[in-house]
Amino acid sequence: GRALSIIRNAAAVNGVDPDIIFHSNVRLKDEEVKESGFRDLLNRKWRKVTLLLWLTWMGYAIGYYGTVLAVTRIFDADADEGADAQDGTPTFDYQAIFISASAEILGLFVVIQTVDSVGRIPTQAMSYIFGGIFLFSLAMSAGTASNNLLTVLAFCARAFEMMGSCVTWVSTAEILPTEIRSTGHSAANAMGRTGAFMSPYLVGTNVPIKFVGAAMLAIHLLTACCAWHLPESKGKDLGHVTDEDEVDSVGEKDGSEMTFPYDSNDTVALPSSSDRRIV
């Protein structure tokens, strides 16, 4: 068929004789993909991962949007007075808010460097823990510390919030297998939107800012704990991260050999990874 001719051509482009790998007896297996629904996310096989992802997404959304709102509230110059006496409009320290918002650029750059070296799970846990610590410090220092110190704390808090949220988005798609990836990612995203909806009520102006800091720290620690218990997806094939019974039946491989079921004793040497081409 056409699919077989495509992979035979890919083998030839990569310097491998297609008649050896895909000889006349090779047949491509037709696989039926099972459709999944929302209820499948809560069956015994996926329940643990689903609940951990839901809590992680809800915590990340509360933390991220709550941090944005808390920073804005802290840099409200008229927070103690309520509003400008002339027109009823609050006055903000836009310079400090802008500097803290620019931290997301730094957070994105840093996480690009660490997501593949440190790993998805450690990066998430570290980001949420430090994000909560800096936000807690910011809330406790509000009204007493200098504006420069508050700006630095807000900058660090938003940088770590950005790092954690980026990796959560990436790892969720890698953790979920093909059969439930769309449904699972959509459900997790819905939980995140729920958390975003809840954050203004937690960080509202009627809530003492120090209580906000303590509550946000607790939420960040819970989020980091949930993220820590998710399976690591670094270096694993997409769709096989949560396969608990996955066994390497042929021992360690370095990517230079390929073994086929029709003849387990024969191996075919492939070009080194630097010489391969993708078709």
C-alpha positions in Angstrom: 0.0 0.0 0.0 0.9 3.7 -0.1 1.9 3.7 3.6 4.4 0.9 3.0 5.9 2.6 0.0 6.4 5.8 2.0 8.4 4.1 4.8 10.4 2.1 2.2 11.3 5.4 0.6 12.3 6.8 4.0 14.5 3.8 4.6 16.2 4.4 1.3 16.8 8.1 2.0 18.4 7.1 5.3 20.8 4.8 3.6 19.1 1.5 4.5 18.1 -1.2 1.9 14.3 -1.2 2.1 14.3 -4.8 0.7 16.0 -6.0 3.8 13.8 -4.2 6.4 10.5 -4.2 4.6 10.7 -7.3 2.4 7.8 -8.9 0.6 6.5 -10.7 3.7 6.1 -7.5 5.7 2.6 -6.3 6.3 1.4 -3.2 8.1 -0.9 -3.9 10.9 -4.2 -2.1 11.0 -4.8 -0.6 14.4 -8.2 0.5 15.6 -8.1 3.5 17.8 -10.6 3.4 20.6 -12.6 6.5 21.1 -12.7 7.9 24.7 -15.1 10.0 26.6 -15.0 12.0 29.8 -16.0 9.0 31.9 -12.9 7.1 30.7 -10.7 9.7 32.5 -12.0 8.4 35.8 -11.7 4.7 35.2 -9.2 2.7 37.2 -6.5 3.0 34.6 -6.4 6.8 34.4 -8.0 8.0 37.6 -4.8 8.8 39.5 -3.2 10.7 36.7 -6.4 12.6 35.9 -7.0 13.8 39.4 -3.3 14.9 39.8 -3.5 16.8 36.5 -6.8 18.4 37.6 -5.4 19.6 40.9 -2.1 20.8 39.2 -4.0 22.8 36.6 -6.4 24.3 39.1 -3.5 25.2 41.4 -1.4 26.7 38.6 -4.3 28.8 37.4 -5.1 30.1 40.9 -1.4 30.8 41.5 -0.7 32.5 38.1 -3.8 34.7 38.0 -3.8 35.3 41.7 -0.2 36.5 41.5 -1.1 38.9 38.7 -4.0 40.3 40.8 -2.0 40.4 44.0 0.9 42.3 42.4 -1.5 44.9 40.9 -3.2 45.2 44.3 0.0 45.7 46.2 1.2 48.4 43.8 -2.1 50.3 44.1 -0.8 53.6 45.4 -4.3 54.4 46.9 -4.9 50.9 48.4 -5.1 52.3 51.9 -7.2 55.3 50.9 -9.5 53.3 48.6 -9.3 55.6 45.5 -8.4 59.0 44.2 -10.6 61.6 45.8 -11.0 63.5 42.6 -12.5 61.0 40.1 -12.8 57.8 42.0 -10.0 56.1 40.0 -7.3 54.2 41.8 -3.7 55.2 41.1 -1.2 52.4 40.3 2.6 52.2 40.2 2.7 51.3 36.5 6.5 51.2 36.4 6.7 48.5 39.1 3.9 46.6 37.5 5.5 46.7 34.1 8.9 45.6 35.4 7.3 42.6 37.3 5.3 41.7 34.2 8.4 41.6 32.1 9.7 38.8 34.3 7.5 36.4 32.2 10.0 36.8 29.3 12.9 35.8 31.6 10.8 32.9 33.0 10.1 31.6 29.5 13.7 31.8 28.5 14.9 30.0 31.6 12.4 27.2 31.3 13.3 26.6 27.7 16.9 25.8 29.0 15.8 23.6 31.9 12.8 21.7 30.7 14.9 19.1 28.8 17.9 19.1 31.1 16.3 19.2 34.6 13.1 17.5 33.5 9.4 18.4 33.5 8.4 17.3 37.0 11.3 18.9 38.9 11.0 22.1 37.0 7.2 22.3 37.8 7.7 21.6 41.5 10.6 24.0 41.8 8.7 26.8 40.0 5.5 26.5 42.1 7.4 26.3 45.4 9.5 29.3 44.7 6.6 31.2 43.1 4.6 30.7 46.3 7.6 31.7 48.5 8.2 34.9 46.6 4.5 35.8 46.5 4.2 35.1 50.3 7.2 37.3 50.9 5.7 40.0 48.7 2.4 40.0 50.6 4.1 40.0 54.0 6.3 42.9 53.0 3.5 45.0 51.5 3.2 48.4 53.3 6.6 48.1 55.1 9.3 47.3 52.6 10.8 49.7 50.1 9.3 49.9 46.6 12.5 48.5 45.1 12.3 45.4 47.2 8.6 44.9 46.4 9.4 45.1 42.7 12.2 42.5 43.0 9.9 40.1 44.9 7.0 40.6 42.4 9.5 40.1 39.5 10.7 36.8 40.9 7.1 35.6 41.7 5.9 36.2 38.2 9.0 34.6 36.6 8.4 31.4 38.5 4.7 31.4 37.8 5.4 31.6 34.1 7.9 28.8 34.3 5.5 26.5 36.1 2.6 27.2 33.9 4.6 26.6 30.7 5.9 23.2 31.8 2.4 22.2 32.9 1.1 22.8 29.5 3.9 20.8 27.9 4.0 17.9 30.2 0.2 17.3 30.2 0.1 16.5 26.4 3.1 14.2 26.9 1.7 12.4 29.9 -1.7 11.5 28.4 -1.7 8.7 25.8 -3.3 9.2 22.3 -6.6 7.6 23.3 -7.4 10.2 25.9 -5.1 13.1 25.1 -7.7 15.4 23.6 -10.3 14.7 26.3 -7.9 14.7 29.1 -6.2 17.9 28.1 -9.5 19.6 27.6 -10.7 18.5 31.0 -7.5 19.7 32.7 -7.8 23.0 30.9 -11.4 23.4 32.2 -10.1 22.8 35.7 -7.6 25.6 35.1 -10.3 28.0 33.9 -12.2 27.1 37.1 -9.2 28.0 39.2 -8.8 31.3 37.2 -12.4 32.1 38.0 -11.8 31.5 41.7 -8.7 33.6 42.0 -10.3 37.1 42.1 -12.4 36.0 45.1 -9.3 34.9 47.0 -7.3 38.0 46.2 -10.1 40.4 46.4 -9.6 43.8 48.1 -11.7 42.8 51.1 -9.3 40.1 52.0 -6.3 41.1 54.1 -3.2 40.9 51.9 -1.2 38.9 54.5 -4.0 36.3 54.5 -3.8 36.2 50.7 0.0 35.6 50.9 -0.4 32.7 53.3 -3.3 31.1 51.4 -1.4 31.4 48.1 1.7 29.8 49.6 -0.4 26.8 50.8 -2.0 26.5 47.3 1.5 26.6 45.6 2.8 23.9 47.9 -0.2 21.7 47.2 0.2 22.3 43.5 3.9 21.4 43.6 3.1 18.2 45.5 0.6 17.1 42.9 3.0 17.9 40.1 5.8 16.0 41.8 3.6 12.8 41.7 3.0 13.0 38.0 5.0 10.7 35.7 8.1 12.2 34.2 8.0 12.5 30.4 11.5 13.6 29.6 13.2 11.3 27.2 10.2 9.0 26.7 8.2 8.4 23.6 4.9 10.2 23.3 2.0 8.1 24.4 4.2 5.7 26.5 4.8 7.9 29.6 2.1 6.3 31.7 2.6 2.7 30.6 3.4 1.1 33.9 4.0 -2.3 32.5 6.2 -1.2 29.6 9.2 -3.6 29.4 12.2 -3.4 27.3 12.4 -7.0 26.1 15.5 -6.6 24.0 17.8 -5.0 26.6 19.6 -1.7 26.3 19.8 -0.1 22.8 21.7 2.9 21.6 19.4 3.6 18.6 21.8 2.0 16.1 19.9 -1.3 15.8 16.4 -2.3 14.9 14.8 -5.7 15.6 11.7 -7.0 13.9 9.2 -9.6 15.1 9.4 -11.8 12.0 13.0 -12.6 12.7 14.2 -11.8 16.2 17.7 -13.0 15.5 18.4 -10.6 12.7 19.3 -6.9 13.3 19.8 -4.2 10.8 22.4 -1.5 11.3 21.1 2.0 10.8 23.1 5.1 10.2 24.2 7.1 13.1 21.6 9.7 14.4 23.7 12.6 12.9 23.5 11.0 9.4 19.8 10.2 9.4 17.2 12.2 7.4 13.5 12.4 8.2 11.0 12.1 5.3 
